[in-house]
């Protein structure tokens, strides 16, 4: 497994839905693509596969997608 750096994602308010993070950070091209990626089990939250599209993400959560890690931080 590839290990890389963890990038920060800044959010203005919490909680935020998981699919919105993928969409707002341009990791996918649309909300539908974000939801499909989550449905397919391709997104991890805090090291575990997450299939709930509207999973509430809070500051301090780690989101992993396509081999990249993101630390969610509140602005």
PQR file with spaces between the fields and no chain letter, atoms N, CA, C, O and H, PARSE charges and radii, in Angstrom:
ATOM       1  N    UNK     1       0.843   -1.193    0.000 -0.4000 1.5000
ATOM       2  CA   UNK     1       0.000    0.000    0.000 -0.0000 2.0000
ATOM       3  C    UNK     1       0.882    1.248    0.000  0.5500 1.7000
ATOM       4  O    UNK     1       1.891    1.317    0.702 -0.5500 1.4000
ATOM       5  N    UNK     2       0.487    2.203   -0.781 -0.4000 1.5000
ATOM       6  CA   UNK     2       1.251    3.433   -0.904 -0.0000 2.0000
ATOM       7  C    UNK     2       1.022    4.314    0.313  0.5500 1.7000
ATOM       8  O    UNK     2      -0.111    4.505    0.755 -0.5500 1.4000
ATOM       9  H    UNK     2      -0.333    2.147   -1.351  0.4000 1.0000
ATOM      10  N    UNK     3       2.112    4.848    0.846 -0.4000 1.5000
ATOM      11  CA   UNK     3       1.968    5.776    1.962 -0.0000 2.0000
ATOM      12  C    UNK     3       2.431    7.140    1.496  0.5500 1.7000
ATOM      13  O    UNK     3       3.545    7.290    0.994 -0.5500 1.4000
ATOM      14  H    UNK     3       3.032    4.693    0.486  0.4000 1.0000
ATOM      15  N    UNK     4       1.588    8.118    1.661 -0.4000 1.5000
ATOM      16  CA   UNK     4       1.922    9.464    1.230 -0.0000 2.0000
ATOM      17  C    UNK     4       1.644   10.434    2.346  0.5500 1.7000
ATOM      18  O    UNK     4       1.392   10.050    3.488 -0.5500 1.4000
ATOM      19  H    UNK     4       0.683    7.996    2.069  0.4000 1.0000
ATOM      20  N    UNK     5       1.696   11.687    1.995 -0.4000 1.5000
ATOM      21  CA   UNK     5       1.433   12.705    2.989 -0.0000 2.0000
ATOM      22  C    UNK     5      -0.068   12.877    3.165  0.5500 1.7000
ATOM      23  O    UNK     5      -0.858   12.542    2.282 -0.5500 1.4000
ATOM      24  H    UNK     5       1.901   11.998    1.068  0.4000 1.0000
ATOM      25  N    UNK     6      -0.436   13.395    4.300 -0.4000 1.5000
ATOM      26  CA   UNK     6      -1.835   13.690    4.570 -0.0000 2.0000
ATOM      27  C    UNK     6      -2.058   15.167    4.305  0.5500 1.7000
ATOM      28  O    UNK     6      -1.365   16.021    4.860 -0.5500 1.4000
ATOM      29  H    UNK     6       0.205   13.667    5.017  0.4000 1.0000
ATOM      30  N    UNK     7      -3.023   15.459    3.458 -0.4000 1.5000
ATOM      31  CA   UNK     7      -3.350   16.850    3.137 -0.0000 2.0000
ATOM      32  C    UNK     7      -4.495   17.305    4.030  0.5500 1.7000
ATOM      33  O    UNK     7      -5.314   16.496    4.464 -0.5500 1.4000
ATOM      34  H    UNK     7      -3.585   14.766    3.007  0.4000 1.0000
ATOM      35  N    UNK     8      -4.545   18.591    4.298 -0.4000 1.5000
ATOM      36  CA   UNK     8      -5.644   19.135    5.093 -0.0000 2.0000
ATOM      37  C    UNK     8      -6.774   19.594    4.190  0.5500 1.7000
ATOM      38  O    UNK     8      -6.547   20.166    3.125 -0.5500 1.4000
ATOM      39  H    UNK     8      -3.879   19.249    3.946  0.4000 1.0000
ATOM      40  N    UNK     9      -7.987   19.336    4.632 -0.4000 1.5000
ATOM      41  CA   UNK     9      -9.189   19.884    4.008 -0.0000 2.0000
ATOM      42  C    UNK     9      -9.809   20.793    5.053  0.5500 1.7000
ATOM      43  O    UNK     9     -10.154   20.352    6.149 -0.5500 1.4000
ATOM      44  H    UNK     9      -8.171   18.871    5.498  0.4000 1.0000
ATOM      45  N    UNK    10      -9.949   22.075    4.704 -0.4000 1.5000
ATOM      46  CA   UNK    10     -10.549   23.018    5.643 -0.0000 2.0000
ATOM      47  C    UNK    10     -12.045   23.133    5.370  0.5500 1.7000
ATOM      48  O    UNK    10     -12.467   23.308    4.227 -0.5500 1.4000
ATOM      49  H    UNK    10      -9.669   22.433    3.813  0.4000 1.0000
ATOM      50  N    UNK    11     -12.829   23.035    6.420 -0.4000 1.5000
ATOM      51  CA   UNK    11     -14.274   23.203    6.304 -0.0000 2.0000
ATOM      52  C    UNK    11     -14.693   24.414    7.129  0.5500 1.7000
ATOM      53  O    UNK    11     -14.062   24.746    8.133 -0.5500 1.4000
ATOM      54  H    UNK    11     -12.486   22.893    7.349  0.4000 1.0000
ATOM      55  N    UNK    12     -15.763   25.067    6.692 -0.4000 1.5000
ATOM      56  CA   UNK    12     -16.240   26.273    7.375 -0.0000 2.0000
ATOM      57  C    UNK    12     -17.153   25.967    8.549  0.5500 1.7000
ATOM      58  O    UNK    12     -17.260   26.752    9.491 -0.5500 1.4000
ATOM      59  H    UNK    12     -16.276   24.797    5.876  0.4000 1.0000
ATOM      60  N    UNK    13     -17.811   24.816    8.480 -0.4000 1.5000
ATOM      61  CA   UNK    13     -18.747   24.437    9.539 -0.0000 2.0000
ATOM      62  C    UNK    13     -18.799   22.921    9.601  0.5500 1.7000
ATOM      63  O    UNK    13     -18.562   22.236    8.606 -0.5500 1.4000
ATOM      64  H    UNK    13     -17.724   24.179    7.714  0.4000 1.0000
ATOM      65  N    UNK    14     -19.109   22.414   10.770 -0.4000 1.5000
ATOM      66  CA   UNK    14     -19.260   20.966   10.904 -0.0000 2.0000
ATOM      67  C    UNK    14     -20.626   20.678   11.493  0.5500 1.7000
ATOM      68  O    UNK    14     -21.173   21.522   12.203 -0.5500 1.4000
ATOM      69  H    UNK    14     -19.302   22.971   11.578  0.4000 1.0000
ATOM      70  N    UNK    15     -21.192   19.515   11.223 -0.4000 1.5000
ATOM      71  CA   UNK    15     -20.626   18.469   10.369 -0.0000 2.0000
ATOM      72  C    UNK    15     -20.856   18.762    8.892  0.5500 1.7000
ATOM      73  O    UNK    15     -21.652   19.631    8.537 -0.5500 1.4000
ATOM      74  H    UNK    15     -20.748   18.829   10.647  0.4000 1.0000
ATOM      75  N    UNK    16     -20.151   18.031    8.040 -0.4000 1.5000
ATOM      76  CA   UNK    16     -20.329   18.113    6.597 -0.0000 2.0000
ATOM      77  C    UNK    16     -20.503   16.683    6.091  0.5500 1.7000
ATOM      78  O    UNK    16     -19.878   15.756    6.605 -0.5500 1.4000
ATOM      79  H    UNK    16     -19.504   17.325    8.329  0.4000 1.0000
ATOM      80  N    UNK    17     -21.348   16.513    5.089 -0.4000 1.5000
ATOM      81  CA   UNK    17     -21.603   15.173    4.553 -0.0000 2.0000
ATOM      82  C    UNK    17     -20.389   14.680    3.777  0.5500 1.7000
ATOM      83  O    UNK    17     -19.724   15.457    3.091 -0.5500 1.4000
ATOM      84  H    UNK    17     -21.856   17.266    4.671  0.4000 1.0000
ATOM      85  N    UNK    18     -20.107   13.396    3.888 -0.4000 1.5000
ATOM      86  CA   UNK    18     -18.947   12.804    3.237 -0.0000 2.0000
ATOM      87  C    UNK    18     -18.918   13.090    1.746  0.5500 1.7000
ATOM      88  O    UNK    18     -17.877   13.483    1.220 -0.5500 1.4000
ATOM      89  H    UNK    18     -20.647   12.766    4.445  0.4000 1.0000
ATOM      90  N    UNK    19     -20.042   12.903    1.046 -0.4000 1.5000
ATOM      91  CA   UNK    19     -20.027   13.106   -0.407 -0.0000 2.0000
ATOM      92  C    UNK    19     -19.689   14.549   -0.772  0.5500 1.7000
ATOM      93  O    UNK    19     -19.107   14.805   -1.825 -0.5500 1.4000
ATOM      94  H    UNK    19     -20.888   12.583    1.473  0.4000 1.0000
ATOM      95  N    UNK    20     -20.056   15.496    0.102 -0.4000 1.5000
ATOM      96  CA   UNK    20     -19.766   16.905   -0.166 -0.0000 2.0000
ATOM      97  C    UNK    20     -18.264   17.178   -0.114  0.5500 1.7000
ATOM      98  O    UNK    20     -17.761   18.002   -0.879 -0.5500 1.4000
ATOM      99  H    UNK    20     -20.530   15.288    0.958  0.4000 1.0000
ATOM     100  N    UNK    21     -17.552   16.509    0.764 -0.4000 1.5000
ATOM     101  CA   UNK    21     -16.100   16.697    0.832 -0.0000 2.0000
ATOM     102  C    UNK    21     -15.461   16.259   -0.482  0.5500 1.7000
ATOM     103  O    UNK    21     -14.617   16.971   -1.025 -0.5500 1.4000
ATOM     104  H    UNK    21     -17.960   15.840    1.385  0.4000 1.0000
ATOM     105  N    UNK    22     -15.851   15.104   -0.993 -0.4000 1.5000
ATOM     106  CA   UNK    22     -15.287   14.626   -2.253 -0.0000 2.0000
ATOM     107  C    UNK    22     -15.595   15.600   -3.384  0.5500 1.7000
ATOM     108  O    UNK    22     -14.739   15.867   -4.228 -0.5500 1.4000
ATOM     109  H    UNK    22     -16.537   14.525   -0.552  0.4000 1.0000
ATOM     110  N    UNK    23     -16.799   16.123   -3.401 -0.4000 1.5000
ATOM     111  CA   UNK    23     -17.218   17.043   -4.456 -0.0000 2.0000
ATOM     112  C    UNK    23     -16.519   18.398   -4.319  0.5500 1.7000
ATOM     113  O    UNK    23     -15.971   18.907   -5.296 -0.5500 1.4000
ATOM     114  H    UNK    23     -17.494   15.906   -2.716  0.4000 1.0000
ATOM     115  N    UNK    24     -16.533   18.979   -3.134 -0.4000 1.5000
ATOM     116  CA   UNK    24     -15.959   20.311   -2.937 -0.0000 2.0000
ATOM     117  C    UNK    24     -14.450   20.331   -3.153  0.5500 1.7000
ATOM     118  O    UNK    24     -13.899   21.344   -3.583 -0.5500 1.4000
ATOM     119  H    UNK    24     -16.978   18.565   -2.340  0.4000 1.0000
ATOM     120  N    UNK    25     -13.784   19.226   -2.861 -0.4000 1.5000
ATOM     121  CA   UNK    25     -12.327   19.163   -3.039 -0.0000 2.0000
ATOM     122  C    UNK    25     -11.945   18.737   -4.457  0.5500 1.7000
ATOM     123  O    UNK    25     -10.765   18.547   -4.753 -0.5500 1.4000
ATOM     124  H    UNK    25     -14.232   18.403   -2.513  0.4000 1.0000
ATOM     125  N    UNK    26     -12.943   18.586   -5.336 -0.4000 1.5000
ATOM     126  CA   UNK    26     -12.733   18.214   -6.744 -0.0000 2.0000
ATOM     127  C    UNK    26     -12.033   16.866   -6.881  0.5500 1.7000
ATOM     128  O    UNK    26     -11.279   16.647   -7.830 -0.5500 1.4000
ATOM     129  H    UNK    26     -13.901   18.740   -5.097  0.4000 1.0000
ATOM     130  N    UNK    27     -12.282   15.966   -5.938 -0.4000 1.5000
ATOM     131  CA   UNK    27     -11.745   14.611   -6.025 -0.0000 2.0000
ATOM     132  C    UNK    27     -12.581   13.794   -6.992  0.5500 1.7000
ATOM     133  O    UNK    27     -12.130   12.776   -7.516 -0.5500 1.4000
ATOM     134  H    UNK    27     -12.894   16.143   -5.167  0.4000 1.0000
ATOM     135  N    UNK    28     -13.805   14.252   -7.224 -0.4000 1.5000
ATOM     136  CA   UNK    28     -14.712   13.668   -8.212 -0.0000 2.0000
ATOM     137  C    UNK    28     -15.308   14.840   -8.996  0.5500 1.7000
ATOM     138  O    UNK    28     -15.231   15.988   -8.559 -0.5500 1.4000
ATOM     139  H    UNK    28     -14.172   15.079   -6.799  0.4000 1.0000
ATOM     140  N    UNK    29     -15.896   14.547  -10.144 -0.4000 1.5000
ATOM     141  CA   UNK    29     -16.407   15.633  -10.981 -0.0000 2.0000
ATOM     142  C    UNK    29     -17.843   16.037  -10.666  0.5500 1.7000
ATOM     143  O    UNK    29     -18.304   17.091  -11.106 -0.5500 1.4000
ATOM     144  H    UNK    29     -15.959   13.614  -10.499  0.4000 1.0000
ATOM     145  N    UNK    30     -18.556   15.198   -9.901 -0.4000 1.5000
ATOM     146  CA   UNK    30     -19.951   15.529   -9.591 -0.0000 2.0000
ATOM     147  C    UNK    30     -20.385   14.867   -8.292  0.5500 1.7000
ATOM     148  O    UNK    30     -19.724   13.966   -7.774 -0.5500 1.4000
ATOM     149  H    UNK    30     -18.182   14.343   -9.544  0.4000 1.0000
ATOM     150  N    UNK    31     -21.512   15.339   -7.785 -0.4000 1.5000
ATOM     151  CA   UNK    31     -22.073   14.713   -6.595 -0.0000 2.0000
ATOM     152  C    UNK    31     -22.456   13.264   -6.847  0.5500 1.7000
ATOM     153  O    UNK    31     -22.306   12.411   -5.972 -0.5500 1.4000
ATOM     154  H    UNK    31     -22.049   16.071   -8.206  0.4000 1.0000
ATOM     155  N    UNK    32     -22.952   12.992   -8.054 -0.4000 1.5000
ATOM     156  CA   UNK    32     -23.315   11.617   -8.408 -0.0000 2.0000
ATOM     157  C    UNK    32     -22.104   10.701   -8.409  0.5500 1.7000
ATOM     158  O    UNK    32     -22.183    9.556   -7.965 -0.5500 1.4000
ATOM     159  H    UNK    32     -23.074   13.685   -8.764  0.4000 1.0000
ATOM     160  N    UNK    33     -20.988   11.205   -8.907 -0.4000 1.5000
ATOM     161  CA   UNK    33     -19.758   10.408   -8.907 -0.0000 2.0000
ATOM     162  C    UNK    33     -19.274   10.171   -7.477  0.5500 1.7000
ATOM     163  O    UNK    33     -18.781    9.090   -7.155 -0.5500 1.4000
ATOM     164  H    UNK    33     -20.924   12.135   -9.268  0.4000 1.0000
ATOM     165  N    UNK    34     -19.414   11.180   -6.627 -0.4000 1.5000
ATOM     166  CA   UNK    34     -19.033   11.035   -5.222 -0.0000 2.0000
ATOM     167  C    UNK    34     -19.880    9.951   -4.556  0.5500 1.7000
ATOM     168  O    UNK    34     -19.359    9.101   -3.834 -0.5500 1.4000
ATOM     169  H    UNK    34     -19.815   12.058   -6.889  0.4000 1.0000
ATOM     170  N    UNK    35     -21.179    9.988   -4.802 -0.4000 1.5000
ATOM     171  CA   UNK    35     -22.081    9.008   -4.195 -0.0000 2.0000
ATOM     172  C    UNK    35     -21.768    7.602   -4.702  0.5500 1.7000
ATOM     173  O    UNK    35     -21.818    6.641   -3.933 -0.5500 1.4000
ATOM     174  H    UNK    35     -21.603   10.678   -5.388  0.4000 1.0000
ATOM     175  N    UNK    36     -21.445    7.474   -5.998 -0.4000 1.5000
ATOM     176  CA   UNK    36     -21.093    6.162   -6.558 -0.0000 2.0000
ATOM     177  C    UNK    36     -19.814    5.624   -5.925  0.5500 1.7000
ATOM     178  O    UNK    36     -19.729    4.435   -5.616 -0.5500 1.4000
ATOM     179  H    UNK    36     -21.405    8.255   -6.623  0.4000 1.0000
ATOM     180  N    UNK    37     -18.818    6.487   -5.729 -0.4000 1.5000
ATOM     181  CA   UNK    37     -17.559    6.066   -5.114 -0.0000 2.0000
ATOM     182  C    UNK    37     -17.795    5.567   -3.694  0.5500 1.7000
ATOM     183  O    UNK    37     -17.201    4.576   -3.269 -0.5500 1.4000
ATOM     184  H    UNK    37     -18.886    7.453   -5.980  0.4000 1.0000
ATOM     185  N    UNK    38     -18.666    6.260   -2.962 -0.4000 1.5000
ATOM     186  CA   UNK    38     -18.983    5.863   -1.589 -0.0000 2.0000
ATOM     187  C    UNK    38     -19.753    4.542   -1.602  0.5500 1.7000
ATOM     188  O    UNK    38     -19.454    3.635   -0.825 -0.5500 1.4000
ATOM     189  H    UNK    38     -19.148    7.065   -3.307  0.4000 1.0000
ATOM     190  N    UNK    39     -20.745    4.439   -2.491 -0.4000 1.5000
ATOM     191  CA   UNK    39     -21.531    3.204   -2.602 -0.0000 2.0000
ATOM     192  C    UNK    39     -20.647    2.003   -2.928  0.5500 1.7000
ATOM     193  O    UNK    39     -20.894    0.894   -2.454 -0.5500 1.4000
ATOM     194  H    UNK    39     -20.988    5.176   -3.122  0.4000 1.0000
ATOM     195  N    UNK    40     -19.617    2.230   -3.738 -0.4000 1.5000
ATOM     196  CA   UNK    40     -18.701    1.159   -4.164 -0.0000 2.0000
ATOM     197  C    UNK    40     -17.683    0.783   -3.097  0.5500 1.7000
ATOM     198  O    UNK    40     -16.893   -0.139   -3.298 -0.5500 1.4000
ATOM     199  H    UNK    40     -19.416    3.131   -4.123  0.4000 1.0000
ATOM     200  N    UNK    41     -17.688    1.490   -1.955 -0.4000 1.5000
ATOM     201  CA   UNK    41     -16.753    1.173   -0.879 -0.0000 2.0000
ATOM     202  C    UNK    41     -15.336    1.650   -1.139  0.5500 1.7000
ATOM     203  O    UNK    41     -14.381    1.077   -0.614 -0.5500 1.4000
ATOM     204  H    UNK    41     -18.329    2.239   -1.792  0.4000 1.0000
ATOM     205  N    UNK    42     -15.189    2.705   -1.953 -0.4000 1.5000
ATOM     206  CA   UNK    42     -13.859    3.212   -2.303 -0.0000 2.0000
ATOM     207  C    UNK    42     -13.398    4.352   -1.406  0.5500 1.7000
ATOM     208  O    UNK    42     -12.334    4.927   -1.634 -0.5500 1.4000
ATOM     209  H    UNK    42     -15.965    3.170   -2.380  0.4000 1.0000
ATOM     210  N    UNK    43     -14.192    4.687   -0.381 -0.4000 1.5000
ATOM     211  CA   UNK    43     -13.857    5.792    0.512 -0.0000 2.0000
ATOM     212  C    UNK    43     -13.724    5.253    1.936  0.5500 1.7000
ATOM     213  O    UNK    43     -14.571    4.498    2.415 -0.5500 1.4000
ATOM     214  H    UNK    43     -15.057    4.219   -0.195  0.4000 1.0000
ATOM     215  N    UNK    44     -12.643    5.658    2.598 -0.4000 1.5000
ATOM     216  CA   UNK    44     -12.431    5.262    3.987 -0.0000 2.0000
ATOM     217  C    UNK    44     -12.526    6.491    4.879  0.5500 1.7000
ATOM     218  O    UNK    44     -12.073    7.576    4.513 -0.5500 1.4000
ATOM     219  H    UNK    44     -11.955    6.271    2.209  0.4000 1.0000
ATOM     220  N    UNK    45     -13.114    6.312    6.045 -0.4000 1.5000
ATOM     221  CA   UNK    45     -13.160    7.355    7.064 -0.0000 2.0000
ATOM     222  C    UNK    45     -12.553    6.763    8.320  0.5500 1.7000
ATOM     223  O    UNK    45     -13.033    5.758    8.844 -0.5500 1.4000
ATOM     224  H    UNK    45     -13.483    5.432    6.343  0.4000 1.0000
ATOM     225  N    UNK    46     -11.493    7.397    8.796 -0.4000 1.5000
ATOM     226  CA   UNK    46     -10.783    6.935    9.989 -0.0000 2.0000
ATOM     227  C    UNK    46     -10.376    5.464    9.864  0.5500 1.7000
ATOM     228  O    UNK    46     -10.468    4.695   10.821 -0.5500 1.4000
ATOM     229  H    UNK    46     -11.103    8.214    8.370  0.4000 1.0000
ATOM     230  N    UNK    47      -9.921    5.093    8.657 -0.4000 1.5000
ATOM     231  CA   UNK    47      -9.379    3.759    8.435 -0.0000 2.0000
ATOM     232  C    UNK    47     -10.386    2.667    8.126  0.5500 1.7000
ATOM     233  O    UNK    47     -10.000    1.511    7.949 -0.5500 1.4000
ATOM     234  H    UNK    47      -9.846    5.718    7.880  0.4000 1.0000
ATOM     235  N    UNK    48     -11.672    3.005    8.056 -0.4000 1.5000
ATOM     236  CA   UNK    48     -12.698    2.001    7.794 -0.0000 2.0000
ATOM     237  C    UNK    48     -13.519    2.394    6.572  0.5500 1.7000
ATOM     238  O    UNK    48     -13.802    3.572    6.357 -0.5500 1.4000
ATOM     239  H    UNK    48     -11.985    3.944    8.200  0.4000 1.0000
ATOM     240  N    UNK    49     -13.897    1.400    5.777 -0.4000 1.5000
ATOM     241  CA   UNK    49     -14.737    1.655    4.613 -0.0000 2.0000
ATOM     242  C    UNK    49     -16.049    2.280    5.074  0.5500 1.7000
ATOM     243  O    UNK    49     -16.682    1.796    6.012 -0.5500 1.4000
ATOM     244  H    UNK    49     -13.667    0.443    5.952  0.4000 1.0000
ATOM     245  N    UNK    50     -16.445    3.351    4.410 -0.4000 1.5000
ATOM     246  CA   UNK    50     -17.677    4.049    4.770 -0.0000 2.0000
ATOM     247  C    UNK    50     -18.600    4.075    3.558  0.5500 1.7000
ATOM     248  O    UNK    50     -18.223    4.579    2.500 -0.5500 1.4000
ATOM     249  H    UNK    50     -15.931    3.744    3.648  0.4000 1.0000
ATOM     250  N    UNK    51     -19.802    3.535    3.707 -0.4000 1.5000
ATOM     251  CA   UNK    51     -20.748    3.483    2.593 -0.0000 2.0000
ATOM     252  C    UNK    51     -21.960    4.389    2.798  0.5500 1.7000
ATOM     253  O    UNK    51     -22.894    4.378    1.997 -0.5500 1.4000
ATOM     254  H    UNK    51     -20.107    3.125    4.567  0.4000 1.0000
ATOM     255  N    UNK    52     -21.939    5.165    3.865 -0.4000 1.5000
ATOM     256  CA   UNK    52     -23.044    6.116    4.085 -0.0000 2.0000
ATOM     257  C    UNK    52     -22.675    7.441    3.423  0.5500 1.7000
ATOM     258  O    UNK    52     -21.724    8.107    3.832 -0.5500 1.4000
ATOM     259  H    UNK    52     -21.180    5.174    4.516  0.4000 1.0000
ATOM     260  N    UNK    53     -23.427    7.811    2.410 -0.4000 1.5000
ATOM     261  CA   UNK    53     -23.140    9.033    1.647 -0.0000 2.0000
ATOM     262  C    UNK    53     -23.166   10.279    2.516  0.5500 1.7000
ATOM     263  O    UNK    53     -22.363   11.196    2.342 -0.5500 1.4000
ATOM     264  H    UNK    53     -24.200    7.271    2.077  0.4000 1.0000
ATOM     265  N    UNK    54     -24.090   10.295    3.442 -0.4000 1.5000
ATOM     266  CA   UNK    54     -24.265   11.487    4.280 -0.0000 2.0000
ATOM     267  C    UNK    54     -23.616   11.336    5.654  0.5500 1.7000
ATOM     268  O    UNK    54     -23.983   12.027    6.604 -0.5500 1.4000
ATOM     269  H    UNK    54     -24.742    9.550    3.584  0.4000 1.0000
ATOM     270  N    UNK    55     -22.660   10.437    5.745 -0.4000 1.5000
ATOM     271  CA   UNK    55     -21.895   10.279    6.990 -0.0000 2.0000
ATOM     272  C    UNK    55     -21.400   11.649    7.418  0.5500 1.7000
ATOM     273  O    UNK    55     -20.787   12.369    6.630 -0.5500 1.4000
ATOM     274  H    UNK    55     -22.362    9.876    4.973  0.4000 1.0000
ATOM     275  N    UNK    56     -21.664   12.003    8.648 -0.4000 1.5000
ATOM     276  CA   UNK    56     -21.278   13.316    9.149 -0.0000 2.0000
ATOM     277  C    UNK    56     -19.782   13.327    9.454  0.5500 1.7000
ATOM     278  O    UNK    56     -19.305   12.573   10.302 -0.5500 1.4000
ATOM     279  H    UNK    56     -22.162   11.418    9.288  0.4000 1.0000
ATOM     280  N    UNK    57     -19.059   14.182    8.760 -0.4000 1.5000
ATOM     281  CA   UNK    57     -17.618   14.300    8.929 -0.0000 2.0000
ATOM     282  C    UNK    57     -17.340   15.511    9.812  0.5500 1.7000
ATOM     283  O    UNK    57     -17.882   16.596    9.601 -0.5500 1.4000
ATOM     284  H    UNK    57     -19.447   14.794    8.071  0.4000 1.0000
ATOM     285  N    UNK    58     -16.484   15.296   10.804 -0.4000 1.5000
ATOM     286  CA   UNK    58     -16.153   16.341   11.762 -0.0000 2.0000
ATOM     287  C    UNK    58     -14.669   16.657   11.691  0.5500 1.7000
ATOM     288  O    UNK    58     -13.888   15.882   11.139 -0.5500 1.4000
ATOM     289  H    UNK    58     -16.044   14.415   10.975  0.4000 1.0000
ATOM     290  N    UNK    59     -14.286   17.784   12.245 -0.4000 1.5000
ATOM     291  CA   UNK    59     -12.879   18.147   12.328 -0.0000 2.0000
ATOM     292  C    UNK    59     -12.121   17.035   13.052  0.5500 1.7000
ATOM     293  O    UNK    59     -12.560   16.551   14.095 -0.5500 1.4000
ATOM     294  H    UNK    59     -14.920   18.413   12.694  0.4000 1.0000
ATOM     295  N    UNK    60     -10.989   16.641   12.494 -0.4000 1.5000
ATOM     296  CA   UNK    60     -10.192   15.576   13.086 -0.0000 2.0000
ATOM     297  C    UNK    60     -10.364   14.239   12.388  0.5500 1.7000
ATOM     298  O    UNK    60      -9.553   13.334   12.583 -0.5500 1.4000
ATOM     299  H    UNK    60     -10.632   17.035   11.647  0.4000 1.0000
ATOM     300  N    UNK    61     -11.416   14.096   11.568 -0.4000 1.5000
ATOM     301  CA   UNK    61     -11.612   12.864   10.817 -0.0000 2.0000
ATOM     302  C    UNK    61     -10.588   12.765    9.689  0.5500 1.7000
ATOM     303  O    UNK    61     -10.144   13.779    9.151 -0.5500 1.4000
ATOM     304  H    UNK    61     -12.075   14.831   11.409  0.4000 1.0000
ATOM     305  N    UNK    62     -10.224   11.549    9.342 -0.4000 1.5000
ATOM     306  CA   UNK    62      -9.316   11.277    8.231 -0.0000 2.0000
ATOM     307  C    UNK    62     -10.124   10.600    7.129  0.5500 1.7000
ATOM     308  O    UNK    62     -10.729    9.551    7.348 -0.5500 1.4000
ATOM     309  H    UNK    62     -10.585   10.725    9.779  0.4000 1.0000
ATOM     310  N    UNK    63     -10.127   11.206    5.947 -0.4000 1.5000
ATOM     311  CA   UNK    63     -10.829   10.655    4.789 -0.0000 2.0000
ATOM     312  C    UNK    63      -9.776   10.169    3.796  0.5500 1.7000
ATOM     313  O    UNK    63      -8.831   10.893    3.484 -0.5500 1.4000
ATOM     314  H    UNK    63      -9.635   12.059    5.769  0.4000 1.0000
ATOM     315  N    UNK    64      -9.942    8.938    3.300 -0.4000 1.5000
ATOM     316  CA   UNK    64      -9.020    8.386    2.306 -0.0000 2.0000
ATOM     317  C    UNK    64      -9.797    8.048    1.047  0.5500 1.7000
ATOM     318  O    UNK    64     -10.873    7.452    1.094 -0.5500 1.4000
ATOM     319  H    UNK    64     -10.710    8.350    3.554  0.4000 1.0000
ATOM     320  N    UNK    65      -9.211    8.451   -0.102 -0.4000 1.5000
ATOM     321  CA   UNK    65      -9.848    8.194   -1.392 -0.0000 2.0000
ATOM     322  C    UNK    65      -8.784    8.155   -2.472  0.5500 1.7000
ATOM     323  O    UNK    65      -7.941    9.048   -2.556 -0.5500 1.4000
ATOM     324  H    UNK    65      -8.337    8.936   -0.141  0.4000 1.0000
ATOM     325  N    UNK    66      -8.824    7.110   -3.306 -0.4000 1.5000
ATOM     326  CA   UNK    66      -7.891    6.966   -4.432 -0.0000 2.0000
ATOM     327  C    UNK    66      -6.430    7.086   -3.983  0.5500 1.7000
ATOM     328  O    UNK    66      -5.614    7.701   -4.669 -0.5500 1.4000
ATOM     329  H    UNK    66      -9.509    6.384   -3.237  0.4000 1.0000
ATOM     330  N    UNK    67      -6.112    6.504   -2.846 -0.4000 1.5000
ATOM     331  CA   UNK    67      -4.735    6.490   -2.368 -0.0000 2.0000
ATOM     332  C    UNK    67      -4.266    7.763   -1.693  0.5500 1.7000
ATOM     333  O    UNK    67      -3.098    7.874   -1.321 -0.5500 1.4000
ATOM     334  H    UNK    67      -6.775    6.004   -2.288  0.4000 1.0000
ATOM     335  N    UNK    68      -5.163    8.727   -1.531 -0.4000 1.5000
ATOM     336  CA   UNK    68      -4.801    9.978   -0.861 -0.0000 2.0000
ATOM     337  C    UNK    68      -5.494   10.055    0.487  0.5500 1.7000
ATOM     338  O    UNK    68      -6.609    9.563    0.663 -0.5500 1.4000
ATOM     339  H    UNK    68      -6.112    8.637   -1.834  0.4000 1.0000
ATOM     340  N    UNK    69      -4.799   10.694    1.447 -0.4000 1.5000
ATOM     341  CA   UNK    69      -5.336   10.870    2.802 -0.0000 2.0000
ATOM     342  C    UNK    69      -5.570   12.354    3.051  0.5500 1.7000
ATOM     343  O    UNK    69      -4.761   13.206    2.686 -0.5500 1.4000
ATOM     344  H    UNK    69      -3.894   11.094    1.304  0.4000 1.0000
ATOM     345  N    UNK    70      -6.695   12.629    3.681 -0.4000 1.5000
ATOM     346  CA   UNK    70      -7.056   14.013    3.967 -0.0000 2.0000
ATOM     347  C    UNK    70      -7.489   14.146    5.425  0.5500 1.7000
ATOM     348  O    UNK    70      -8.328   13.384    5.905 -0.5500 1.4000
ATOM     349  H    UNK    70      -7.353   11.936    3.977  0.4000 1.0000
ATOM     350  N    UNK    71      -6.915   15.107    6.112 -0.4000 1.5000
ATOM     351  CA   UNK    71      -7.276   15.431    7.487 -0.0000 2.0000
ATOM     352  C    UNK    71      -8.267   16.583    7.436  0.5500 1.7000
ATOM     353  O    UNK    71      -7.958   17.634    6.874 -0.5500 1.4000
ATOM     354  H    UNK    71      -6.233   15.725    5.722  0.4000 1.0000
ATOM     355  N    UNK    72      -9.450   16.409    8.012 -0.4000 1.5000
ATOM     356  CA   UNK    72     -10.472   17.437    7.991 -0.0000 2.0000
ATOM     357  C    UNK    72     -10.255   18.361    9.194  0.5500 1.7000
ATOM     358  O    UNK    72     -10.195   17.915   10.340 -0.5500 1.4000
ATOM     359  H    UNK    72      -9.701   15.556    8.469  0.4000 1.0000
ATOM     360  N    UNK    73     -10.139   19.664    8.899 -0.4000 1.5000
ATOM     361  CA   UNK    73      -9.922   20.654    9.961 -0.0000 2.0000
ATOM     362  C    UNK    73     -10.932   21.790    9.811  0.5500 1.7000
ATOM     363  O    UNK    73     -11.259   22.208    8.701 -0.5500 1.4000
ATOM     364  H    UNK    73     -10.188   20.026    7.968  0.4000 1.0000
ATOM     365  N    UNK    74     -11.408   22.268   10.925 -0.4000 1.5000
ATOM     366  CA   UNK    74     -12.352   23.390   10.950 -0.0000 2.0000
ATOM     367  C    UNK    74     -11.570   24.693   10.833  0.5500 1.7000
ATOM     368  O    UNK    74     -10.586   24.902   11.544 -0.5500 1.4000
ATOM     369  H    UNK    74     -11.143   21.928   11.828  0.4000 1.0000
ATOM     370  N    UNK    75     -12.013   25.566    9.934 -0.4000 1.5000
ATOM     371  CA   UNK    75     -11.336   26.872    9.756 -0.0000 2.0000
ATOM     372  C    UNK    75     -11.474   27.713   10.992  0.5500 1.7000
ATOM     373  O    UNK    75     -10.974   28.837   11.033 -0.5500 1.4000
ATOM     374  H    UNK    75     -12.812   25.396    9.357  0.4000 1.0000
